[in-house]
Amino acid sequence: MTEKRAPRVRASRRELRAWAWVAGGLALVAPWAAVADPPQASAGQQARPVVVVRKITRRIIVTRPAKPAGVQYVYVNGSGSSSSSSSSSSSSSGGGGAPATTSTGGS
């Protein structure tokens, strides 16, 4: 006797996409789940002894308080131009005038 098997039913695209999303989410969460819950030592096992090989202690001793730094004011003349251009016919002395306009050609 020959038994006839039922034809295999394929999953729809929607089902495949849903399974892909589930698998991707599990792959994203799995590392954090492993880190968040470390394995505990069972009651039968004793904790391993901890041996400190080298311990370094650094000590800082302040003998006198630091002096505050003095405030230094620097004034910059922002409106004057100190270029030594011979092409400008009017030169302004001091910081009162506007800088000379120059043209590079073109339109």
C-alpha positions in Angstrom: 0.0 0.0 0.0 1.2 3.4 -0.9 0.3 6.2 1.4 -0.1 9.6 -0.1 1.5 12.4 1.8 -0.3 15.8 2.1 1.4 18.5 0.0 3.7 20.7 2.0 2.2 24.1 2.7 4.5 27.1 2.3 4.5 29.9 4.7 3.3 33.3 3.5 5.6 36.3 3.2 3.9 37.9 6.2 4.7 34.9 8.4 8.3 34.7 7.2 8.8 38.4 7.9 7.4 38.0 11.4 9.7 35.1 12.1 12.6 37.1 10.8 11.7 40.0 13.1 11.5 37.6 16.1 14.8 36.0 15.3 16.5 39.4 14.9 15.1 40.7 18.2 16.3 37.6 20.0 19.8 37.9 18.4 19.9 41.5 19.6 18.8 40.8 23.2 20.8 37.5 23.7 24.2 39.1 24.6 22.6 41.4 27.2 20.7 38.6 28.7 24.0 36.6 29.1 25.8 39.5 30.7 22.9 40.6 33.0 22.5 37.2 34.6 26.0 35.8 35.4 26.2 32.1 36.5 26.1 31.6 40.3 28.4 29.3 42.1 26.5 26.2 43.3 26.4 25.3 47.0 28.7 22.3 46.5 31.5 24.5 45.0 33.6 26.8 47.1 34.7 30.2 45.8 38.2 30.3 44.6 40.7 32.2 46.8 41.7 35.6 45.6 45.4 36.4 45.8 46.5 40.0 45.6 49.8 40.0 43.8 50.7 43.7 44.0 49.0 46.6 45.7 50.1 50.1 44.9 49.0 53.0 47.0 49.7 56.5 45.9 49.6 59.3 48.4 49.3 63.0 47.5 50.3 65.5 50.2 49.4 69.1 49.7 51.8 71.4 51.6 50.4 74.8 50.7 47.3 75.9 48.8 47.7 76.9 45.2 47.7 80.6 44.4 44.9 81.8 42.1 46.1 82.9 38.7 45.9 86.6 38.0 43.4 87.9 35.5 45.0 89.4 32.4 42.9 91.6 30.1 43.9 91.8 26.4 42.4 94.5 24.3 42.2 93.9 20.6 41.5 96.7 18.1 38.9 95.1 16.0 37.7 97.9 13.7 41.1 99.0 12.3 43.1 97.4 9.6 46.9 97.1 9.8 47.5 96.1 6.2 50.2 98.0 4.3 48.5 98.0 1.0 49.6 100.7 -1.5 46.6 100.3 -3.8 44.1 101.9 -1.4 44.0 105.7 -1.9 42.3 106.5 1.4 43.9 105.2 4.6 42.2 105.6 7.9 44.3 106.2 10.9 43.2 105.0 14.3 40.3 102.7 14.8 37.4 104.9 13.9 36.9 104.3 10.2 35.7 101.3 8.2 38.2 99.1 6.5 39.0 99.8 2.8 37.0 97.8 0.3 38.9 95.9 -2.3 37.7 94.3 -5.5 39.0 91.1 -7.0 37.5 91.7 -10.4 34.7 89.7 -12.0 31.1 90.8 -12.1 
